[in-house]
Amino acid sequence: MPIVLRLDRVMADRKMSLKELSERVGVANVNLSKLKTGKVSAIRFSTLEAICDVLDCQPGDILEYRRESEN
């Protein structure tokens, strides 16, 4: 997948646990865990907005686009 999730890095920078982020964002811990490990295919803008608000970051801090190699 060309979109790489960097939620774990941003959380580590803010010294925030998955449990704390889950409680503050209002999203189930299991759903944030899937997001953190990149095992999701979509994210709601409202969820992304809440995560950015709590972590005081921009969407680009969490999401990165990597062009797939052309063979």
Backbone as a ProteinNet text record, in pm:
[ID]
protein_1_A
[PRIMARY]
MPIVLRLDRVMADRKMSLKELSERVGVANVNLSKLKTGKVSAIRFSTLEAICDVLDCQPGDILEYRRESEN
[TERTIARY]
85.2	0	90	63.6	149.7	130.1	27.2	8.6	66	161	226.3	175.9	136.8	86.5	200.1	213.5	319.6	263.9	147.2	83.7	172.1	237	321.9	435.2	493.8	604	555.8	440.8	387.6	348.9	288.8	253.1	377.7	482.5	607.6	667	663.3	715	639	508.9	425.1	418.6	487.3	485.9	342.7	262.1	122.9	98.1	31.1	-1.5	-124.1	-140.9	-256.9	-384.5	-378.8	-495.3	-535.4	-436.8	-468	-523.9	-461.7	-511	-652.7	-678	-810.3	-915.6	-883.6	-977.9	-1002	-896.4	-908.7	-974.4	-953.9	-1012.5	-1155.5	-1184.4	-1317.4	-1333.3	-1223.8	-1223.8	-1175.5	-1235.1	-1198.1	-1048.9	-991	-849.3	-811.1	-894.5	-865	-860.3	-946.2	-946.5	-821.5	-779.7	-656.4	-534.9	-540.8	-431	-417	-528.2	-525.3	-471.3	-509.5	-459.6	-309	-266.8	-125.2	-38.5	-90.6	-13.5	-36.2	-121	-143.7	-236.8	-318.8	-409.5	-549.9	-556.3	-683.9	-674.8	-789.2	-789.8	-852.6	-906.5	-971	-971.4	-983.4	-998.7	-1095.7	-1185.5	-1280.4	-1207.9	-1247.6	-1187.9	-1211.7	-1326.9	-1356.1	-1260.8	-1224.6	-1128.9	-990	-951.1	-821.3	-812.6	-919.5	-923.5	-906.4	-976.5	-968	-826.9	-765.7	-629.8	-532.3	-545.5	-457.2	-476.5	-599.7	-627.8	-560.5	-577.8	-521.6	-368.8	-312	-166.4	-100.9	-182.4	-132.8	-37.9	-91.6	-10.9	-94.5	-32.3	-98.5	-121	-220.5	-241.8	-115.2	-34.7	89.2	192.5	176.1	265.8	232.2	108.3	60.4	59.2	27.4	15.2	128.4	183.3	290.3	259.7	279.7	258.7	393.3	400.8	519.4	478.5	539.4	510.1	557.6	470.2	508.5	609.9	705.7	808.3	744.2	791.5	742.4	833.9	775.4	853.8	842.6
-117.3	0	123.9	219.1	337.3	437.9	421.7	510.4	441.1	508.5	455.2	533.7	462.5	526	543	660.9	694.8	729.8	676.6	708.4	667.2	553.5	506.4	604	660.7	755.8	883.5	935.1	1058.1	1033.7	919.8	886.8	878.2	816.3	804.3	942.4	1028.7	1165	1239.3	1212.2	1280.2	1202.4	1087.2	999.9	966.5	927.3	894.8	747.7	681.6	540.4	526.2	407.2	376.8	390.6	347	355.1	501.1	586.9	727.7	794	765.9	822.6	775.6	648.9	592.3	663.4	683.5	749.2	894.4	964.1	1106.8	1130	1036.3	1050.3	997.9	900.1	840.1	731.2	662.6	552	427.9	314.1	189.8	161.8	111.6	78.2	-14.7	-112.9	-209.6	-140.8	-43.1	28.2	114.1	179.9	258.7	168.1	51.5	-44.2	-87	-113.2	-148.7	-33.7	87.4	204.4	219.4	198.8	211.9	111.1	-8.6	-113.2	-116	-26.5	-18.6	-124.8	-183.9	-290.7	-238.1	-117.1	-57.5	-11.3	0.4	48.3	186.4	237.5	368.5	428.1	561.4	631.9	746.8	766.1	876.6	1007.7	1111.3	1242.2	1288.1	1256	1297.6	1230.7	1104.9	1034.8	1094.9	1120.6	1181.2	1318.9	1395.4	1527.4	1516.4	1422.6	1404.5	1361.2	1272.1	1227	1344	1422.1	1538.2	1640.7	1659.2	1753.1	1707.6	1580.9	1527.7	1525.3	1486.9	1477	1609.4	1710.8	1841.6	1826.2	1766	1741.9	1765.3	1753.5	1766.7	1627	1609.4	1478.8	1424.5	1513.7	1471.7	1416.3	1442.7	1384.1	1236.6	1200.2	1063.5	980.8	1045.4	976	1015.9	917.2	943.2	866	931.2	865.5	821.1	694.6	640.6	582.5	635.3	586	441.1	356.8	216.9	208.6	118.5	103.5	57.6	116.9	77.5	-31.2	-142.5	-256.5	-263.3
0	0	0	-85.9	-93.7	20.1	103.2	217.9	341.3	405.6	525	645.1	748.9	870.4	970.7	1023.2	1118.2	1256.1	1288.4	1416	1533.2	1523.5	1633.7	1662.2	1557.1	1574.3	1643.4	1599.3	1658.1	1803.7	1832.2	1970.1	2057.3	2006.6	2083	2109.1	2008.9	2026.2	2135.6	2146.4	2246.3	2377.3	2381.6	2500.3	2544	2445.1	2471.3	2440.3	2530.9	2511.8	2422.9	2368.4	2286	2368.5	2493.4	2581.7	2604.7	2632.4	2656.1	2530.4	2415	2289.9	2261.7	2283.4	2261.8	2346.6	2473.2	2563.7	2522.7	2484.2	2451.6	2315.4	2221.2	2088	2085.2	2171.2	2172.8	2068.9	2038.5	1942.4	2015.6	1985.3	2052.1	2037.6	2144.4	2148.4	2033.5	2004.8	1898.8	1762.1	1740.2	1612.3	1596.4	1704	1697.2	1680.6	1741	1726.2	1580.7	1514.7	1372.7	1289.4	1324.6	1254	1275.4	1397.1	1432.1	1356.2	1336.3	1268.8	1117.8	1068.7	925	870.2	955.6	912.6	883.9	829.1	790.5	646.6	582.2	444	432.7	544.2	541.4	681.5	686.3	813.3	789.6	881.7	870.6	898	825.2	848.3	991.3	1047	1184.9	1283.4	1256.5	1341.8	1324.9	1201	1174.5	1241.1	1231.4	1294.3	1445.5	1507.4	1652.9	1694.8	1618.1	1648.7	1638.2	1532.1	1512.9	1624.3	1668.5	1776.3	1905.5	1940	2064.5	2059.8	1945.9	1935	1893.4	1868.1	1824.8	1706	1598.8	1479.2	1354.8	1241	1111.9	1053.1	964	900.7	833.5	777.6	712.2	808.4	937.6	1037	1059.7	1030.3	1054.4	926.1	814.9	687	592.5	525.8	428.5	299.9	187.2	58.5	3.5	-33.9	-99.4	-234.1	-336.6	-471.1	-483.1	-537.5	-558.5	-669.9	-656	-759.9	-890	-995.8	-1127.5	-1181.8	-1219.3	-1271.5	-1421
[MASK]
+++++++++++++++++++++++++++++++++++++++++++++++++++++++++++++++++++++++

